[in-house]
Amino acid sequence: MTVKTIGDALRRGAAVLRAAGIENPAREARLLLAHALNRTQADLVRDGTPEIDVTPFEALLARRAALEPMAYILGSQ
């Protein structure tokens, strides 16, 4: 289990997606993290959780960095 703060996870996610050439890496990182944690994007902003398990998020990041469409990863458009 890898533990990070939400902010750390979002920064790492955006960096990974930026390196993969994703057009809007910060937005997509937020969408993926919210999906991985089963929360809304708004929950991420206001959530006071100091640490989260980012293992599911890392798996989603890898799929998106391999250019898998977001709709396939999230299960909707």
N, CA, C, O and CB atoms as a CASP TS submission, in Angstrom:
PFRMAT TS
TARGET T0000
AUTHOR 0000-0000-0000
METHOD Language model
MODEL 1
PARENT N/A
ATOM      1  N   MET     1       0.841  -1.177   0.000  1.00  0.00           N
ATOM      2  CA  MET     1       0.000   0.000   0.000  1.00  0.00           C
ATOM      3  C   MET     1       0.889   1.245   0.000  1.00  0.00           C
ATOM      4  O   MET     1       1.762   1.404   0.853  1.00  0.00           O
ATOM      5  CB  MET     1      -0.958  -0.004   1.219  1.00  0.00           C
ATOM      6  N   THR     2       0.650   2.104  -0.958  1.00  0.00           N
ATOM      7  CA  THR     2       1.360   3.368  -1.040  1.00  0.00           C
ATOM      8  C   THR     2       0.454   4.452  -0.463  1.00  0.00           C
ATOM      9  O   THR     2      -0.707   4.568  -0.855  1.00  0.00           O
ATOM     10  CB  THR     2       1.775   3.696  -2.514  1.00  0.00           C
ATOM     11  N   VAL     3       0.976   5.231   0.454  1.00  0.00           N
ATOM     12  CA  VAL     3       0.170   6.249   1.119  1.00  0.00           C
ATOM     13  C   VAL     3       0.713   7.633   0.769  1.00  0.00           C
ATOM     14  O   VAL     3       1.913   7.893   0.862  1.00  0.00           O
ATOM     15  CB  VAL     3       0.163   6.032   2.660  1.00  0.00           C
ATOM     16  N   LYS     4      -0.204   8.513   0.363  1.00  0.00           N
ATOM     17  CA  LYS     4       0.151   9.889   0.051  1.00  0.00           C
ATOM     18  C   LYS     4      -1.016  10.778   0.431  1.00  0.00           C
ATOM     19  O   LYS     4      -2.109  10.298   0.732  1.00  0.00           O
ATOM     20  CB  LYS     4       0.516  10.056  -1.451  1.00  0.00           C
ATOM     21  N   THR     5      -0.773  12.073   0.414  1.00  0.00           N
ATOM     22  CA  THR     5      -1.882  13.009   0.576  1.00  0.00           C
ATOM     23  C   THR     5      -2.564  13.167  -0.776  1.00  0.00           C
ATOM     24  O   THR     5      -2.003  12.803  -1.809  1.00  0.00           O
ATOM     25  CB  THR     5      -1.392  14.394   1.129  1.00  0.00           C
ATOM     26  N   ILE     6      -3.772  13.711  -0.762  1.00  0.00           N
ATOM     27  CA  ILE     6      -4.495  13.948  -2.014  1.00  0.00           C
ATOM     28  C   ILE     6      -3.699  14.889  -2.906  1.00  0.00           C
ATOM     29  O   ILE     6      -3.599  14.663  -4.112  1.00  0.00           O
ATOM     30  CB  ILE     6      -5.899  14.531  -1.736  1.00  0.00           C
ATOM     31  N   GLY     7      -3.131  15.941  -2.326  1.00  0.00           N
ATOM     32  CA  GLY     7      -2.335  16.893  -3.108  1.00  0.00           C
ATOM     33  C   GLY     7      -1.124  16.242  -3.747  1.00  0.00           C
ATOM     34  O   GLY     7      -0.823  16.501  -4.912  1.00  0.00           O
ATOM     35  N   ASP     8      -0.423  15.395  -2.992  1.00  0.00           N
ATOM     36  CA  ASP     8       0.737  14.682  -3.544  1.00  0.00           C
ATOM     37  C   ASP     8       0.315  13.783  -4.698  1.00  0.00           C
ATOM     38  O   ASP     8       0.977  13.736  -5.734  1.00  0.00           O
ATOM     39  CB  ASP     8       1.433  13.847  -2.451  1.00  0.00           C
ATOM     40  N   ALA     9      -0.788  13.073  -4.512  1.00  0.00           N
ATOM     41  CA  ALA     9      -1.271  12.168  -5.549  1.00  0.00           C
ATOM     42  C   ALA     9      -1.639  12.940  -6.813  1.00  0.00           C
ATOM     43  O   ALA     9      -1.327  12.508  -7.922  1.00  0.00           O
ATOM     44  CB  ALA     9      -2.480  11.370  -5.042  1.00  0.00           C
ATOM     45  N   LEU    10      -2.302  14.079  -6.644  1.00  0.00           N
ATOM     46  CA  LEU    10      -2.692  14.874  -7.805  1.00  0.00           C
ATOM     47  C   LEU    10      -1.476  15.441  -8.538  1.00  0.00           C
ATOM     48  O   LEU    10      -1.444  15.453  -9.768  1.00  0.00           O
ATOM     49  CB  LEU    10      -3.615  16.010  -7.376  1.00  0.00           C
ATOM     50  N   ARG    11      -0.483  15.906  -7.793  1.00  0.00           N
ATOM     51  CA  ARG    11       0.731  16.433  -8.436  1.00  0.00           C
ATOM     52  C   ARG    11       1.454  15.335  -9.209  1.00  0.00           C
ATOM     53  O   ARG    11       1.876  15.541 -10.347  1.00  0.00           O
ATOM     54  CB  ARG    11       1.679  17.052  -7.385  1.00  0.00           C
ATOM     55  N   ARG    12       1.594  14.167  -8.583  1.00  0.00           N
ATOM     56  CA  ARG    12       2.254  13.055  -9.267  1.00  0.00           C
ATOM     57  C   ARG    12       1.457  12.628 -10.497  1.00  0.00           C
ATOM     58  O   ARG    12       2.020  12.394 -11.567  1.00  0.00           O
ATOM     59  CB  ARG    12       2.432  11.863  -8.310  1.00  0.00           C
ATOM     60  N   GLY    13       0.147  12.531 -10.331  1.00  0.00           N
ATOM     61  CA  GLY    13      -0.695  12.128 -11.450  1.00  0.00           C
ATOM     62  C   GLY    13      -0.585  13.077 -12.625  1.00  0.00           C
ATOM     63  O   GLY    13      -0.462  12.643 -13.770  1.00  0.00           O
ATOM     64  N   ALA    14      -0.627  14.370 -12.349  1.00  0.00           N
ATOM     65  CA  ALA    14      -0.511  15.365 -13.418  1.00  0.00           C
ATOM     66  C   ALA    14       0.849  15.261 -14.102  1.00  0.00           C
ATOM     67  O   ALA    14       0.936  15.384 -15.324  1.00  0.00           O
ATOM     68  CB  ALA    14      -0.719  16.787 -12.860  1.00  0.00           C
ATOM     69  N   ALA    15       1.900  15.038 -13.338  1.00  0.00           N
ATOM     70  CA  ALA    15       3.243  14.911 -13.923  1.00  0.00           C
ATOM     71  C   ALA    15       3.337  13.682 -14.824  1.00  0.00           C
ATOM     72  O   ALA    15       3.908  13.748 -15.913  1.00  0.00           O
ATOM     73  CB  ALA    15       4.308  14.831 -12.813  1.00  0.00           C
ATOM     74  N   VAL    16       2.781  12.570 -14.374  1.00  0.00           N
ATOM     75  CA  VAL    16       2.806  11.339 -15.180  1.00  0.00           C
ATOM     76  C   VAL    16       2.041  11.542 -16.485  1.00  0.00           C
ATOM     77  O   VAL    16       2.512  11.169 -17.559  1.00  0.00           O
ATOM     78  CB  VAL    16       2.203  10.152 -14.387  1.00  0.00           C
ATOM     79  N   LEU    17       0.865  12.133 -16.377  1.00  0.00           N
ATOM     80  CA  LEU    17       0.040  12.342 -17.574  1.00  0.00           C
ATOM     81  C   LEU    17       0.649  13.383 -18.507  1.00  0.00           C
ATOM     82  O   LEU    17       0.560  13.253 -19.728  1.00  0.00           O
ATOM     83  CB  LEU    17      -1.369  12.771 -17.174  1.00  0.00           C
ATOM     84  N   ARG    18       1.268  14.415 -17.935  1.00  0.00           N
ATOM     85  CA  ARG    18       1.942  15.434 -18.759  1.00  0.00           C
ATOM     86  C   ARG    18       3.073  14.787 -19.555  1.00  0.00           C
ATOM     87  O   ARG    18       3.242  15.064 -20.742  1.00  0.00           O
ATOM     88  CB  ARG    18       2.496  16.594 -17.873  1.00  0.00           C
ATOM     89  N   ALA    19       3.842  13.929 -18.897  1.00  0.00           N
ATOM     90  CA  ALA    19       4.952  13.245 -19.567  1.00  0.00           C
ATOM     91  C   ALA    19       4.455  12.320 -20.675  1.00  0.00           C
ATOM     92  O   ALA    19       5.174  12.060 -21.640  1.00  0.00           O
ATOM     93  CB  ALA    19       5.772  12.446 -18.551  1.00  0.00           C
ATOM     94  N   ALA    20       3.228  11.826 -20.538  1.00  0.00           N
ATOM     95  CA  ALA    20       2.648  10.940 -21.555  1.00  0.00           C
ATOM     96  C   ALA    20       2.014  11.725 -22.699  1.00  0.00           C
ATOM     97  O   ALA    20       1.537  11.141 -23.672  1.00  0.00           O
ATOM     98  CB  ALA    20       1.606  10.024 -20.922  1.00  0.00           C
ATOM     99  N   GLY    21       2.012  13.065 -22.575  1.00  0.00           N
ATOM    100  CA  GLY    21       1.468  13.900 -23.633  1.00  0.00           C
ATOM    101  C   GLY    21      -0.033  14.125 -23.558  1.00  0.00           C
ATOM    102  O   GLY    21      -0.652  14.513 -24.549  1.00  0.00           O
ATOM    103  N   ILE    22      -0.623  13.887 -22.393  1.00  0.00           N
ATOM    104  CA  ILE    22      -2.060  14.112 -22.212  1.00  0.00           C
ATOM    105  C   ILE    22      -2.320  15.614 -22.212  1.00  0.00           C
ATOM    106  O   ILE    22      -1.589  16.380 -21.583  1.00  0.00           O
ATOM    107  CB  ILE    22      -2.576  13.455 -20.884  1.00  0.00           C
ATOM    108  N   GLU    23      -3.366  16.030 -22.924  1.00  0.00           N
ATOM    109  CA  GLU    23      -3.629  17.450 -23.135  1.00  0.00           C
ATOM    110  C   GLU    23      -3.955  18.237 -21.867  1.00  0.00           C
ATOM    111  O   GLU    23      -3.451  19.348 -21.699  1.00  0.00           O
ATOM    112  CB  GLU    23      -4.749  17.597 -24.090  1.00  0.00           C
ATOM    113  N   ASN    24      -4.769  17.705 -20.985  1.00  0.00           N
ATOM    114  CA  ASN    24      -5.142  18.414 -19.758  1.00  0.00           C
ATOM    115  C   ASN    24      -4.831  17.521 -18.557  1.00  0.00           C
ATOM    116  O   ASN    24      -5.743  16.958 -17.951  1.00  0.00           O
ATOM    117  CB  ASN    24      -6.657  18.817 -19.776  1.00  0.00           C
ATOM    118  N   PRO    25      -3.555  17.390 -18.212  1.00  0.00           N
ATOM    119  CA  PRO    25      -3.155  16.403 -17.203  1.00  0.00           C
ATOM    120  C   PRO    25      -3.707  16.644 -15.806  1.00  0.00           C
ATOM    121  O   PRO    25      -4.039  15.682 -15.114  1.00  0.00           O
ATOM    122  CB  PRO    25      -1.683  16.362 -17.123  1.00  0.00           C
ATOM    123  N   ALA    26      -3.817  17.892 -15.368  1.00  0.00           N
ATOM    124  CA  ALA    26      -4.328  18.152 -14.015  1.00  0.00           C
ATOM    125  C   ALA    26      -5.792  17.757 -13.903  1.00  0.00           C
ATOM    126  O   ALA    26      -6.193  17.142 -12.915  1.00  0.00           O
ATOM    127  CB  ALA    26      -4.155  19.635 -13.646  1.00  0.00           C
ATOM    128  N   ARG    27      -6.590  18.100 -14.897  1.00  0.00           N
ATOM    129  CA  ARG    27      -8.011  17.753 -14.895  1.00  0.00           C
ATOM    130  C   ARG    27      -8.202  16.240 -14.907  1.00  0.00           C
ATOM    131  O   ARG    27      -9.005  15.697 -14.149  1.00  0.00           O
ATOM    132  CB  ARG    27      -8.719  18.384 -16.101  1.00  0.00           C
ATOM    133  N   GLU    28      -7.458  15.577 -15.771  1.00  0.00           N
ATOM    134  CA  GLU    28      -7.605  14.127 -15.872  1.00  0.00           C
ATOM    135  C   GLU    28      -7.103  13.427 -14.616  1.00  0.00           C
ATOM    136  O   GLU    28      -7.654  12.400 -14.221  1.00  0.00           O
ATOM    137  CB  GLU    28      -6.858  13.604 -17.093  1.00  0.00           C
ATOM    138  N   ALA    29      -6.069  13.966 -13.985  1.00  0.00           N
ATOM    139  CA  ALA    29      -5.589  13.388 -12.724  1.00  0.00           C
ATOM    140  C   ALA    29      -6.681  13.493 -11.659  1.00  0.00           C
ATOM    141  O   ALA    29      -6.896  12.550 -10.898  1.00  0.00           O
ATOM    142  CB  ALA    29      -4.292  14.103 -12.245  1.00  0.00           C
ATOM    143  N   ARG    30      -7.374  14.639 -11.603  1.00  0.00           N
ATOM    144  CA  ARG    30      -8.477  14.797 -10.641  1.00  0.00           C
ATOM    145  C   ARG    30      -9.594  13.803 -10.911  1.00  0.00           C
ATOM    146  O   ARG    30     -10.124  13.191  -9.985  1.00  0.00           O
ATOM    147  CB  ARG    30      -9.032  16.224 -10.692  1.00  0.00           C
ATOM    148  N   LEU    31      -9.951  13.643 -12.184  1.00  0.00           N
ATOM    149  CA  LEU    31     -11.008  12.687 -12.543  1.00  0.00           C
ATOM    150  C   LEU    31     -10.622  11.267 -12.148  1.00  0.00           C
ATOM    151  O   LEU    31     -11.436  10.528 -11.595  1.00  0.00           O
ATOM    152  CB  LEU    31     -11.299  12.748 -14.049  1.00  0.00           C
ATOM    153  N   LEU    32      -9.388  10.892 -12.431  1.00  0.00           N
ATOM    154  CA  LEU    32      -8.934   9.538 -12.121  1.00  0.00           C
ATOM    155  C   LEU    32      -8.856   9.300 -10.612  1.00  0.00           C
ATOM    156  O   LEU    32      -9.247   8.237 -10.131  1.00  0.00           O
ATOM    157  CB  LEU    32      -7.571   9.283 -12.759  1.00  0.00           C
ATOM    158  N   LEU    33      -8.354  10.281  -9.869  1.00  0.00           N
ATOM    159  CA  LEU    33      -8.256  10.108  -8.419  1.00  0.00           C
ATOM    160  C   LEU    33      -9.647  10.024  -7.795  1.00  0.00           C
ATOM    161  O   LEU    33      -9.890   9.186  -6.926  1.00  0.00           O
ATOM    162  CB  LEU    33      -7.456  11.266  -7.787  1.00  0.00           C
ATOM    163  N   ALA    34     -10.553  10.882  -8.232  1.00  0.00           N
ATOM    164  CA  ALA    34     -11.921  10.833  -7.712  1.00  0.00           C
ATOM    165  C   ALA    34     -12.543   9.468  -8.000  1.00  0.00           C
ATOM    166  O   ALA    34     -13.209   8.893  -7.140  1.00  0.00           O
ATOM    167  CB  ALA    34     -12.783  11.963  -8.330  1.00  0.00           C
ATOM    168  N   HIS    35     -12.328   8.956  -9.196  1.00  0.00           N
ATOM    169  CA  HIS    35     -12.861   7.640  -9.561  1.00  0.00           C
ATOM    170  C   HIS    35     -12.234   6.543  -8.703  1.00  0.00           C
ATOM    171  O   HIS    35     -12.936   5.659  -8.212  1.00  0.00           O
ATOM    172  CB  HIS    35     -12.610   7.353 -11.055  1.00  0.00           C
ATOM    173  N   ALA    36     -10.927   6.598  -8.523  1.00  0.00           N
ATOM    174  CA  ALA    36     -10.220   5.579  -7.747  1.00  0.00           C
ATOM    175  C   ALA    36     -10.675   5.560  -6.291  1.00  0.00           C
ATOM    176  O   ALA    36     -10.721   4.500  -5.667  1.00  0.00           O
ATOM    177  CB  ALA    36      -8.717   5.816  -7.815  1.00  0.00           C
ATOM    178  N   LEU    37     -11.010   6.730  -5.750  1.00  0.00           N
ATOM    179  CA  LEU    37     -11.424   6.831  -4.354  1.00  0.00           C
ATOM    180  C   LEU    37     -12.937   6.779  -4.173  1.00  0.00           C
ATOM    181  O   LEU    37     -13.444   6.835  -3.053  1.00  0.00           O
ATOM    182  CB  LEU    37     -10.895   8.103  -3.760  1.00  0.00           C
ATOM    183  N   ASN    38     -13.655   6.669  -5.306  1.00  0.00           N
ATOM    184  CA  ASN    38     -15.118   6.645  -5.288  1.00  0.00           C
ATOM    185  C   ASN    38     -15.674   7.905  -4.615  1.00  0.00           C
ATOM    186  O   ASN    38     -16.549   7.839  -3.751  1.00  0.00           O
ATOM    187  CB  ASN    38     -15.624   5.383  -4.560  1.00  0.00           C
ATOM    188  N   ARG    39     -15.138   9.050  -5.039  1.00  0.00           N
ATOM    189  CA  ARG    39     -15.555  10.353  -4.527  1.00  0.00           C
ATOM    190  C   ARG    39     -15.781  11.285  -5.705  1.00  0.00           C
ATOM    191  O   ARG    39     -15.466  10.946  -6.846  1.00  0.00           O
ATOM    192  CB  ARG    39     -14.496  10.943  -3.545  1.00  0.00           C
ATOM    193  N   THR    40     -16.331  12.462  -5.424  1.00  0.00           N
ATOM    194  CA  THR    40     -16.466  13.476  -6.463  1.00  0.00           C
ATOM    195  C   THR    40     -15.199  14.337  -6.475  1.00  0.00           C
ATOM    196  O   THR    40     -14.393  14.294  -5.546  1.00  0.00           O
ATOM    197  CB  THR    40     -17.742  14.355  -6.231  1.00  0.00           C
ATOM    198  N   GLN    41     -15.046  15.114  -7.541  1.00  0.00           N
ATOM    199  CA  GLN    41     -13.906  16.025  -7.593  1.00  0.00           C
ATOM    200  C   GLN    41     -14.004  17.053  -6.470  1.00  0.00           C
ATOM    201  O   GLN    41     -12.987  17.441  -5.895  1.00  0.00           O
ATOM    202  CB  GLN    41     -13.832  16.730  -8.966  1.00  0.00           C
ATOM    203  N   ALA    42     -15.210  17.494  -6.156  1.00  0.00           N
ATOM    204  CA  ALA    42     -15.405  18.458  -5.067  1.00  0.00           C
ATOM    205  C   ALA    42     -14.975  17.855  -3.735  1.00  0.00           C
ATOM    206  O   ALA    42     -14.415  18.553  -2.890  1.00  0.00           O
ATOM    207  CB  ALA    42     -16.880  18.907  -4.996  1.00  0.00           C
ATOM    208  N   ASP    43     -15.233  16.562  -3.543  1.00  0.00           N
ATOM    209  CA  ASP    43     -14.804  15.898  -2.312  1.00  0.00           C
ATOM    210  C   ASP    43     -13.287  15.968  -2.150  1.00  0.00           C
ATOM    211  O   ASP    43     -12.785  16.110  -1.035  1.00  0.00           O
ATOM    212  CB  ASP    43     -15.267  14.436  -2.304  1.00  0.00           C
ATOM    213  N   LEU    44     -12.568  15.871  -3.251  1.00  0.00           N
ATOM    214  CA  LEU    44     -11.107  15.912  -3.185  1.00  0.00           C
ATOM    215  C   LEU    44     -10.624  17.248  -2.657  1.00  0.00           C
ATOM    216  O   LEU    44      -9.654  17.313  -1.902  1.00  0.00           O
ATOM    217  CB  LEU    44     -10.499  15.645  -4.558  1.00  0.00           C
ATOM    218  N   VAL    45     -11.304  18.315  -3.056  1.00  0.00           N
ATOM    219  CA  VAL    45     -10.903  19.660  -2.650  1.00  0.00           C
ATOM    220  C   VAL    45     -11.165  19.891  -1.168  1.00  0.00           C
ATOM    221  O   VAL    45     -10.339  20.476  -0.467  1.00  0.00           O
ATOM    222  CB  VAL    45     -11.641  20.708  -3.480  1.00  0.00           C
ATOM    223  N   ARG    46     -12.303  19.437  -0.700  1.00  0.00           N
ATOM    224  CA  ARG    46     -12.673  19.738   0.685  1.00  0.00           C
ATOM    225  C   ARG    46     -12.319  18.629   1.667  1.00  0.00           C
ATOM    226  O   ARG    46     -12.463  18.816   2.876  1.00  0.00           O
ATOM    227  CB  ARG    46     -14.143  20.011   0.763  1.00  0.00           C
ATOM    228  N   ASP    47     -11.859  17.477   1.178  1.00  0.00           N
ATOM    229  CA  ASP    47     -11.581  16.339   2.059  1.00  0.00           C
ATOM    230  C   ASP    47     -10.348  16.616   2.904  1.00  0.00           C
ATOM    231  O   ASP    47      -9.305  17.016   2.387  1.00  0.00           O
ATOM    232  CB  ASP    47     -11.387  15.048   1.241  1.00  0.00           C
ATOM    233  N   GLY    48     -10.474  16.401   4.196  1.00  0.00           N
ATOM    234  CA  GLY    48      -9.369  16.611   5.105  1.00  0.00           C
ATOM    235  C   GLY    48      -8.556  15.353   5.370  1.00  0.00           C
ATOM    236  O   GLY    48      -7.731  15.333   6.283  1.00  0.00           O
ATOM    237  N   THR    49      -8.779  14.290   4.578  1.00  0.00           N
ATOM    238  CA  THR    49      -8.050  13.046   4.782  1.00  0.00           C
ATOM    239  C   THR    49      -6.558  13.295   4.602  1.00  0.00           C
ATOM    240  O   THR    49      -6.129  13.664   3.509  1.00  0.00           O
ATOM    241  CB  THR    49      -8.543  11.949   3.808  1.00  0.00           C
ATOM    242  N   PRO    50      -5.768  13.106   5.637  1.00  0.00           N
ATOM    243  CA  PRO    50      -4.341  13.397   5.516  1.00  0.00           C
ATOM    244  C   PRO    50      -3.594  12.404   4.630  1.00  0.00           C
ATOM    245  O   PRO    50      -2.621  12.774   3.974  1.00  0.00           O
ATOM    246  CB  PRO    50      -3.714  13.416   6.878  1.00  0.00           C
ATOM    247  N   GLU    51      -4.036  11.158   4.605  1.00  0.00           N
ATOM    248  CA  GLU    51      -3.337  10.155   3.796  1.00  0.00           C
ATOM    249  C   GLU    51      -4.346   9.250   3.119  1.00  0.00           C
ATOM    250  O   GLU    51      -5.405   8.944   3.668  1.00  0.00           O
ATOM    251  CB  GLU    51      -2.363   9.323   4.662  1.00  0.00           C
ATOM    252  N   ILE    52      -3.996   8.828   1.910  1.00  0.00           N
ATOM    253  CA  ILE    52      -4.848   7.919   1.145  1.00  0.00           C
ATOM    254  C   ILE    52      -3.985   6.812   0.557  1.00  0.00           C
ATOM    255  O   ILE    52      -2.779   6.982   0.378  1.00  0.00           O
ATOM    256  CB  ILE    52      -5.615   8.678   0.022  1.00  0.00           C
ATOM    257  N   ASP    53      -4.607   5.684   0.260  1.00  0.00           N
ATOM    258  CA  ASP    53      -3.938   4.599  -0.457  1.00  0.00           C
ATOM    259  C   ASP    53      -4.055   4.914  -1.942  1.00  0.00           C
ATOM    260  O   ASP    53      -5.162   4.938  -2.479  1.00  0.00           O
ATOM    261  CB  ASP    53      -4.566   3.184  -0.111  1.00  0.00           C
ATOM    262  N   VAL    54      -2.943   5.154  -2.610  1.00  0.00           N
ATOM    263  CA  VAL    54      -2.975   5.541  -4.022  1.00  0.00           C
ATOM    264  C   VAL    54      -2.787   4.364  -4.974  1.00  0.00           C
ATOM    265  O   VAL    54      -2.666   4.570  -6.181  1.00  0.00           O
ATOM    266  CB  VAL    54      -1.912   6.570  -4.289  1.00  0.00           C
ATOM    267  N   THR    55      -2.760   3.155  -4.467  1.00  0.00           N
ATOM    268  CA  THR    55      -2.565   1.990  -5.334  1.00  0.00           C
ATOM    269  C   THR    55      -3.587   1.927  -6.464  1.00  0.00           C
ATOM    270  O   THR    55      -3.190   1.737  -7.614  1.00  0.00           O
ATOM    271  CB  THR    55      -2.636   0.717  -4.514  1.00  0.00           C
ATOM    272  N   PRO    56      -4.904   2.079  -6.190  1.00  0.00           N
ATOM    273  CA  PRO    56      -5.862   2.042  -7.303  1.00  0.00           C
ATOM    274  C   PRO    56      -5.654   3.199  -8.285  1.00  0.00           C
ATOM    275  O   PRO    56      -5.820   3.031  -9.493  1.00  0.00           O
ATOM    276  CB  PRO    56      -7.291   2.077  -6.764  1.00  0.00           C
ATOM    277  N   PHE    57      -5.294   4.361  -7.765  1.00  0.00           N
ATOM    278  CA  PHE    57      -5.040   5.530  -8.608  1.00  0.00           C
ATOM    279  C   PHE    57      -3.851   5.282  -9.519  1.00  0.00           C
ATOM    280  O   PHE    57      -3.899   5.620 -10.701  1.00  0.00           O
ATOM    281  CB  PHE    57      -4.797   6.778  -7.747  1.00  0.00           C
ATOM    282  N   GLU    58      -2.786   4.699  -8.990  1.00  0.00           N
ATOM    283  CA  GLU    58      -1.593   4.408  -9.796  1.00  0.00           C
ATOM    284  C   GLU    58      -1.936   3.478 -10.961  1.00  0.00           C
ATOM    285  O   GLU    58      -1.409   3.636 -12.062  1.00  0.00           O
ATOM    286  CB  GLU    58      -0.489   3.775  -8.919  1.00  0.00           C
ATOM    287  N   ALA    59      -2.813   2.517 -10.716  1.00  0.00           N
ATOM    288  CA  ALA    59      -3.219   1.596 -11.787  1.00  0.00           C
ATOM    289  C   ALA    59      -3.978   2.346 -12.886  1.00  0.00           C
ATOM    290  O   ALA    59      -3.758   2.106 -14.073  1.00  0.00           O
ATOM    291  CB  ALA    59      -4.098   0.454 -11.216  1.00  0.00           C
ATOM    292  N   LEU    60      -4.869   3.253 -12.484  1.00  0.00           N
ATOM    293  CA  LEU    60      -5.608   4.051 -13.469  1.00  0.00           C
ATOM    294  C   LEU    60      -4.674   4.988 -14.228  1.00  0.00           C
ATOM    295  O   LEU    60      -4.823   5.167 -15.436  1.00  0.00           O
ATOM    296  CB  LEU    60      -6.718   4.860 -12.781  1.00  0.00           C
ATOM    297  N   LEU    61      -3.718   5.584 -13.531  1.00  0.00           N
ATOM    298  CA  LEU    61      -2.735   6.459 -14.182  1.00  0.00           C
ATOM    299  C   LEU    61      -1.954   5.713 -15.254  1.00  0.00           C
ATOM    300  O   LEU    61      -1.731   6.231 -16.349  1.00  0.00           O
ATOM    301  CB  LEU    61      -1.769   7.041 -13.145  1.00  0.00           C
ATOM    302  N   ALA    62      -1.544   4.503 -14.932  1.00  0.00           N
ATOM    303  CA  ALA    62      -0.775   3.702 -15.898  1.00  0.00           C
ATOM    304  C   ALA    62      -1.602   3.440 -17.157  1.00  0.00           C
ATOM    305  O   ALA    62      -1.086   3.509 -18.272  1.00  0.00           O
ATOM    306  CB  ALA    62      -0.333   2.359 -15.262  1.00  0.00           C
ATOM    307  N   ARG    63      -2.874   3.143 -16.971  1.00  0.00           N
ATOM    308  CA  ARG    63      -3.740   2.906 -18.128  1.00  0.00           C
ATOM    309  C   ARG    63      -3.870   4.162 -18.978  1.00  0.00           C
ATOM    310  O   ARG    63      -3.786   4.094 -20.204  1.00  0.00           O
ATOM    311  CB  ARG    63      -5.126   2.433 -17.675  1.00  0.00           C
ATOM    312  N   ARG    64      -4.072   5.297 -18.341  1.00  0.00           N
ATOM    313  CA  ARG    64      -4.238   6.552 -19.098  1.00  0.00           C
ATOM    314  C   ARG    64      -2.929   6.992 -19.736  1.00  0.00           C
ATOM    315  O   ARG    64      -2.925   7.509 -20.854  1.00  0.00           O
ATOM    316  CB  ARG    64      -4.767   7.666 -18.182  1.00  0.00           C
ATOM    317  N   ALA    65      -1.823   6.791 -19.037  1.00  0.00           N
ATOM    318  CA  ALA    65      -0.514   7.139 -19.602  1.00  0.00           C
ATOM    319  C   ALA    65      -0.209   6.286 -20.829  1.00  0.00           C
ATOM    320  O   ALA    65       0.558   6.700 -21.698  1.00  0.00           O
ATOM    321  CB  ALA    65       0.594   6.962 -18.549  1.00  0.00           C
ATOM    322  N   ALA    66      -0.807   5.095 -20.901  1.00  0.00           N
ATOM    323  CA  ALA    66      -0.667   4.235 -22.081  1.00  0.00           C
ATOM    324  C   ALA    66      -1.670   4.638 -23.166  1.00  0.00           C
ATOM    325  O   ALA    66      -1.843   3.934 -24.161  1.00  0.00           O
ATOM    326  CB  ALA    66      -0.866   2.750 -21.694  1.00  0.00           C
ATOM    327  N   LEU    67      -2.331   5.791 -22.953  1.00  0.00           N
ATOM    328  CA  LEU    67      -3.260   6.417 -23.889  1.00  0.00           C
ATOM    329  C   LEU    67      -4.584   5.677 -24.039  1.00  0.00           C
ATOM    330  O   LEU    67      -5.254   5.812 -25.063  1.00  0.00           O
ATOM    331  CB  LEU    67      -2.613   6.531 -25.224  1.00  0.00           C
ATOM    332  N   GLU    68      -4.969   4.898 -23.032  1.00  0.00           N
ATOM    333  CA  GLU    68      -6.297   4.292 -23.029  1.00  0.00           C
ATOM    334  C   GLU    68      -7.307   5.422 -22.848  1.00  0.00           C
ATOM    335  O   GLU    68      -7.101   6.284 -21.993  1.00  0.00           O
ATOM    336  CB  GLU    68      -6.438   3.199 -21.894  1.00  0.00           C
ATOM    337  N   PRO    69      -8.386   5.448 -23.620  1.00  0.00           N
ATOM    338  CA  PRO    69      -9.351   6.533 -23.490  1.00  0.00           C
ATOM    339  C   PRO    69      -9.965   6.618 -22.088  1.00  0.00           C
ATOM    340  O   PRO    69     -10.231   5.603 -21.444  1.00  0.00           O
ATOM    341  CB  PRO    69     -10.449   6.361 -24.515  1.00  0.00           C
ATOM    342  N   MET    70     -10.178   7.848 -21.641  1.00  0.00           N
ATOM    343  CA  MET    70     -10.772   8.081 -20.326  1.00  0.00           C
ATOM    344  C   MET    70     -12.123   7.392 -20.191  1.00  0.00           C
ATOM    345  O   MET    70     -12.440   6.859 -19.128  1.00  0.00           O
ATOM    346  CB  MET    70     -10.924   9.575 -20.073  1.00  0.00           C
ATOM    347  N   ALA    71     -12.919   7.395 -21.246  1.00  0.00           N
ATOM    348  CA  ALA    71     -14.245   6.777 -21.186  1.00  0.00           C
ATOM    349  C   ALA    71     -14.155   5.289 -20.867  1.00  0.00           C
ATOM    350  O   ALA    71     -15.017   4.753 -20.171  1.00  0.00           O
ATOM    351  CB  ALA    71     -14.985   6.981 -22.507  1.00  0.00           C
ATOM    352  N   TYR    72     -13.129   4.623 -21.364  1.00  0.00           N
ATOM    353  CA  TYR    72     -12.949   3.199 -21.058  1.00  0.00           C
ATOM    354  C   TYR    72     -12.555   3.007 -19.601  1.00  0.00           C
ATOM    355  O   TYR    72     -13.017   2.078 -18.938  1.00  0.00           O
ATOM    356  CB  TYR    72     -11.886   2.577 -21.979  1.00  0.00           C
ATOM    357  N   ILE    73     -11.702   3.889 -19.114  1.00  0.00           N
ATOM    358  CA  ILE    73     -11.214   3.771 -17.738  1.00  0.00           C
ATOM    359  C   ILE    73     -12.327   4.084 -16.740  1.00  0.00           C
ATOM    360  O   ILE    73     -12.504   3.371 -15.752  1.00  0.00           O
ATOM    361  CB  ILE    73     -10.015   4.712 -17.508  1.00  0.00           C
ATOM    362  N   LEU    74     -13.078   5.157 -17.007  1.00  0.00           N
ATOM    363  CA  LEU    74     -14.130   5.600 -16.085  1.00  0.00           C
ATOM    364  C   LEU    74     -15.441   4.855 -16.287  1.00  0.00           C
ATOM    365  O   LEU    74     -16.304   4.869 -15.409  1.00  0.00           O
ATOM    366  CB  LEU    74     -14.367   7.084 -16.247  1.00  0.00           C
ATOM    367  N   GLY    75     -15.598   4.213 -17.423  1.00  0.00           N
ATOM    368  CA  GLY    75     -16.827   3.492 -17.700  1.00  0.00           C
ATOM    369  C   GLY    75     -17.957   4.362 -18.201  1.00  0.00           C
ATOM    370  O   GLY    75     -19.096   3.906 -18.305  1.00  0.00           O
ATOM    371  N   SER    76     -17.651   5.625 -18.516  1.00  0.00           N
ATOM    372  CA  SER    76     -18.648   6.548 -19.070  1.00  0.00           C
ATOM    373  C   SER    76     -17.932   7.707 -19.743  1.00  0.00           C
ATOM    374  O   SER    76     -16.735   7.923 -19.551  1.00  0.00           O
ATOM    375  CB  SER    76     -19.613   7.068 -17.961  1.00  0.00           C
ATOM    376  N   GLN    77     -18.704   8.452 -20.544  1.00  0.00           N
ATOM    377  CA  GLN    77     -18.101   9.590 -21.224  1.00  0.00           C
ATOM    378  C   GLN    77     -18.251  10.841 -20.407  1.00  0.00           C
ATOM    379  O   GLN    77     -17.801  11.909 -20.823  1.00  0.00           O
ATOM    380  CB  GLN    77     -18.716   9.788 -22.592  1.00  0.00           C
TER
END
